[in-house]
């Protein structure tokens, strides 16, 4: 009930009281019915106004209490919802971590990392396996090989894991997020084939289709739902997905030895701006959606600048329907 309604009701009640207490006839009728003498003398108008004011305050107070009760009930309901989401998220995280540990016991051949497979319909363009092995499809979309393994090695091949990269060029294992259903197939492919391919450029919009090409306008203002659908439908003959948390972090680790922390370029909105290991624009202030989730929200990744300081490759959460002017996406492909 709104404040105006309360005032109106209070005014009506006050008016009725004024009629009652100022009418001898009505006072006699009430006395006869109730056999009670309700008023000995005629009440002054100022008394009536005082009574009316008290009624207004009382009604408003009751309404305020009712609102407070509703707010408290809503807050309690909201807290219960978040508690439920957090509990479910932790269960998924624990389950995925357990599955990852099991998968990582698989025996792998590190030589597969050094001999990138070329998917059907693609051709070799340039680069070596450890410096940015580039392939291209029939529509000139380019992808770069990212080698990875579960074995300790002396060849700077990244270990399969999630990480949280910081400005001092350090990283730590990161397991607070969980992946979209089906991440196991991605990990199994990495272990069997020695790596995956990442789009060389951020996705651009070419007649409604995502493309990985140089000199194109970055496809931004796109929500997770649409980006995920476009990435999955990019190819039929090979797994095509949106970046997941593992893919993003492995790619960063692969490029890390080339990155000059004190000279990270800002995004220009045009693909082909900054390059490390033949991968363009993964390190700049434009964000990219990933398949990672955290407590029911979707995650996007981007490099964050603060004055002359840089917070490196941080994780951000938002609703899956959210859009931002510097948030796009990138596709990965794998067997």
C-alpha positions in Angstrom: 0.0 0.0 0.0 1.4 3.4 -1.0 1.9 6.5 1.2 -0.9 8.4 -0.6 -3.3 5.6 0.1 -2.4 5.7 3.8 -3.0 9.4 4.0 -6.3 9.1 2.1 -7.5 6.3 4.5 -6.4 8.3 7.5 -8.2 11.4 6.3 -11.4 9.5 5.8 -11.2 7.9 9.2 -10.5 11.4 10.7 -13.5 12.9 8.9 -15.8 10.1 10.2 -14.6 10.7 13.7 -15.2 14.4 13.4 -18.8 13.8 12.3 -19.4 11.4 15.2 -18.0 13.6 17.9 -19.5 16.8 16.7 -23.1 15.4 16.3 -25.3 15.3 19.4 -27.7 13.0 17.6 -25.1 10.4 16.7 -23.6 10.6 20.2 -27.0 9.8 21.7 -27.5 6.8 19.3 -24.1 5.4 20.1 -24.8 5.8 23.9 -28.1 4.1 23.5 -26.6 1.1 21.5 -23.6 0.7 23.7 -25.1 2.0 26.9 -21.9 3.9 27.4 -21.4 7.6 27.6 -18.6 8.2 25.1 -18.3 11.9 25.2 -19.2 14.2 28.1 -18.6 17.4 26.3 -18.1 18.6 22.7 -14.6 18.0 21.5 -12.8 20.9 19.9 -11.6 20.8 16.3 -7.9 20.9 17.4 -8.6 17.7 19.4 -10.0 16.1 16.3 -7.0 17.1 14.3 -4.7 15.7 16.9 -6.6 12.4 16.8 -6.4 12.4 13.0 -2.6 13.0 13.1 -2.2 10.1 15.6 -4.1 7.8 13.3 -2.0 8.8 10.3 1.2 8.0 12.3 -0.2 4.7 13.5 -1.3 3.6 10.0 2.0 4.6 8.5 3.9 2.8 11.3 2.0 -0.4 10.7 2.6 -0.2 7.0 6.3 0.4 7.7 6.5 -2.7 9.9 4.8 -4.7 7.2 7.3 -3.5 4.6 10.2 -4.3 6.9 8.8 -7.8 7.4 8.5 -8.3 3.7 12.1 -7.0 3.1 13.4 -9.3 5.8 11.5 -12.2 4.3 13.0 -11.4 0.8 16.5 -11.0 2.2 16.1 -14.4 4.0 14.9 -15.9 0.8 17.8 -14.4 -1.2 20.3 -15.6 1.3 18.9 -19.1 1.1 19.1 -19.0 -2.7 22.7 -17.9 -2.6 23.5 -20.5 0.0 21.9 -23.2 -2.2 23.8 -22.0 -5.3 27.1 -21.9 -3.4 26.6 -25.4 -2.1 25.7 -26.8 -5.5 28.7 -25.0 -7.1 31.2 -26.4 -4.5 29.8 -29.9 -5.2 30.4 -29.4 -9.0 33.9 -28.0 -8.4 34.9 -30.9 -6.1 33.5 -33.4 -8.6 35.4 -31.8 -11.5 38.6 -31.5 -9.6 38.3 -35.2 -8.7 37.7 -36.1 -12.3 40.7 -33.9 -13.4 43.0 -35.7 -11.0 41.9 -39.0 -12.4 42.4 -37.9 -16.0 45.8 -36.4 -15.3 47.1 -39.9 -14.4 46.8 -40.9 -18.1 50.1 -41.7 -19.7 50.9 -39.2 -22.4 53.5 -38.8 -25.2 55.1 -35.4 -25.0 56.2 -35.8 -28.6 52.6 -35.2 -29.6 53.0 -31.6 -28.4 55.8 -31.1 -30.9 53.9 -32.6 -33.8 50.6 -30.7 -34.2 47.9 -32.5 -36.1 46.2 -30.5 -38.9 42.4 -31.0 -39.0 40.7 -31.9 -42.2 39.9 -28.8 -44.3 42.9 -26.8 -42.8 46.4 -26.1 -44.1 49.7 -25.0 -42.5 50.5 -21.3 -42.7 53.6 -20.5 -40.6 55.4 -21.0 -37.3 56.9 -23.8 -35.2 55.1 -25.9 -32.6 56.7 -23.8 -29.8 56.5 -20.4 -31.4 53.0 -20.3 -32.8 52.1 -23.0 -35.3 49.4 -21.4 -37.5 46.8 -23.2 -39.6 44.0 -21.8 -41.8 40.7 -23.1 -43.0 39.1 -22.7 -46.4 37.6 -19.4 -45.4 40.9 -18.0 -44.2 40.1 -18.3 -40.5 43.4 -18.8 -38.7 44.2 -20.8 -35.5 47.3 -21.3 -33.5 48.6 -24.5 -31.9 48.9 -24.4 -28.1 51.0 -27.4 -26.8 50.3 -28.8 -23.3 51.0 -31.8 -21.2 50.6 -33.4 -17.8 54.3 -34.1 -17.6 57.1 -32.0 -16.0 59.5 -31.0 -18.8 62.4 -28.8 -19.7 60.9 -27.4 -22.9 58.5 -24.9 -21.5 55.4 -26.8 -22.5 52.6 -25.7 -20.2 51.1 -28.2 -17.7 47.3 -28.7 -18.0 45.8 -26.7 -15.2 43.9 -23.5 -14.2 45.9 -20.6 -12.9 45.5 -17.1 -11.6 48.1 -14.9 -13.2 49.4 -11.8 -11.4 51.3 -8.7 -12.5 54.6 -9.9 -11.0 54.7 -12.8 -13.6 53.7 -15.4 -11.0 50.7 -17.8 -11.0 49.0 -20.2 -8.7 46.6 -23.1 -9.2 43.1 -21.9 -9.4 40.1 -24.1 -8.6 37.4 -21.8 -7.5 35.5 -22.0 -10.7 33.9 -24.9 -12.6 33.5 -25.6 -16.3 30.6 -26.2 -18.6 29.5 -29.8 -18.8 31.7 -31.8 -21.2 35.1 -30.3 -20.2 36.3 -33.9 -19.7 36.4 -34.5 -23.4 38.6 -31.4 -23.8 41.1 -32.6 -21.2 41.1 -36.1 -22.7 41.9 -34.6 -26.2 44.8 -32.6 -24.7 46.3 -35.7 -23.1 45.9 -37.8 -26.2 46.9 -35.2 -28.8 49.3 -32.9 -27.0 47.4 -29.7 -27.3 44.6 -27.7 -28.9 44.1 -24.8 -31.4 43.0 -21.3 -30.3 41.6 -18.7 -32.7 44.5 -16.5 -33.7 42.3 -13.4 -33.4 39.3 -12.4 -31.4 36.1 -13.2 -33.2 34.7 -10.7 -35.7 31.3 -10.6 -37.3 31.2 -11.5 -41.0 27.6 -11.6 -42.2 26.5 -13.0 -38.9 29.3 -15.6 -38.7 32.3 -15.6 -36.4 35.6 -15.3 -38.1 39.3 -15.3 -36.9 40.9 -12.8 -39.3 43.3 -9.8 -39.1 42.1 -6.2 -39.5 38.5 -6.9 -38.6 36.3 -5.1 -36.0 36.1 -7.1 -32.8 32.7 -8.6 -32.2 31.7 -7.0 -28.9 28.4 -6.3 -27.2 27.5 -10.0 -27.4 26.2 -12.0 -24.5 27.5 -15.4 -23.3 24.5 -17.3 -24.7 25.0 -16.0 -28.3 28.8 -16.3 -28.2 28.6 -19.8 -26.9 26.2 -20.9 -29.6 28.2 -19.2 -32.4 31.5 -20.8 -31.2 29.9 -24.3 -31.0 28.5 -24.0 -34.5 31.6 -22.8 -36.2 32.7 -26.2 -37.4 31.1 -29.6 -38.0 34.1 -31.9 -38.5 35.9 -31.0 -35.3 35.1 -29.9 -31.7 34.5 -26.2 -31.7 33.9 -24.4 -28.4 34.2 -21.2 -26.6 37.3 -20.7 -24.6 37.2 -22.6 -21.3 39.2 -21.8 -18.2 41.9 -24.4 -18.9 42.3 -23.2 -22.5 42.7 -19.6 -21.5 45.2 -20.3 -18.8 47.3 -22.7 -20.8 47.5 -20.2 -23.7 48.6 -17.5 -21.3 51.3 -19.8 -19.8 52.4 -20.7 -23.4 52.9 -17.0 -24.3 54.2 -15.9 -20.9 57.9 -15.9 -21.8 57.3 -13.3 -24.6 55.1 -10.9 -22.6 56.6 -7.6 -21.5 54.7 -6.9 -18.3 55.6 -3.2 -18.5 54.4 -2.7 -22.1 51.0 -4.3 -22.5 49.1 -2.6 -25.3 45.5 -1.5 -24.9 42.8 -2.9 -27.2 41.9 -0.9 -30.3 38.7 -2.7 -31.3 40.4 -4.0 -34.4 41.9 -7.5 -34.5 45.7 -7.9 -35.0 46.8 -5.4 -32.4 49.2 -7.2 -30.0 50.9 -10.6 -30.6 52.7 -13.2 -28.6 53.4 -16.7 -30.0 51.4 -15.7 -33.1 48.3 -15.3 -30.9 46.8 -11.8 -31.2 45.0 -9.7 -28.7 44.5 -12.2 -25.9 46.5 -9.9 -23.7 44.9 -6.5 -23.7 42.0 -4.8 -22.0 39.3 -6.3 -24.2 37.5 -9.2 -22.4 36.5 -12.6 -23.7 33.7 -14.9 -22.5 34.7 -18.3 -21.2 32.9 -21.5 -20.3 33.9 -21.1 -16.7 31.3 -20.4 -14.1 31.4 -19.2 -10.5 28.4 -19.6 -8.2 25.9 -19.6 -11.0 27.4 -16.6 -12.9 29.4 -16.7 -16.2 33.0 -15.7 -16.3 34.9 -13.5 -18.7 38.6 -12.8 -18.7 40.6 -9.7 -19.4 43.8 -7.8 -18.5 43.1 -5.0 -16.1 45.0 -1.7 -16.0 45.1 0.6 -13.0 47.2 3.7 -13.6 50.6 2.3 -14.4 49.9 -0.9 -12.6 48.5 -4.0 -14.2 46.3 -6.7 -12.7 47.0 -9.5 -15.0 44.3 -11.7 -16.7 41.7 -11.4 -13.9 38.3 -13.2 -13.8 35.0 -11.3 -13.8 31.5 -12.7 -13.3 28.3 -11.5 -15.0 24.9 -12.8 -16.1 24.9 -14.9 -19.3 22.7 -12.2 -21.0 25.0 -9.3 -20.1 26.9 -7.3 -22.8 29.7 -4.9 -22.7 31.4 -2.6 -25.2 34.8 -4.2 -24.7 33.7 -7.8 -24.2 33.9 -10.3 -27.1 34.8 -14.0 -27.5 37.2 -16.5 -29.1 36.9 -20.0 -30.3 39.0 -23.1 -29.7 39.1 -26.3 -31.7 40.3 -29.8 -30.8 39.8 -33.4 -31.8 
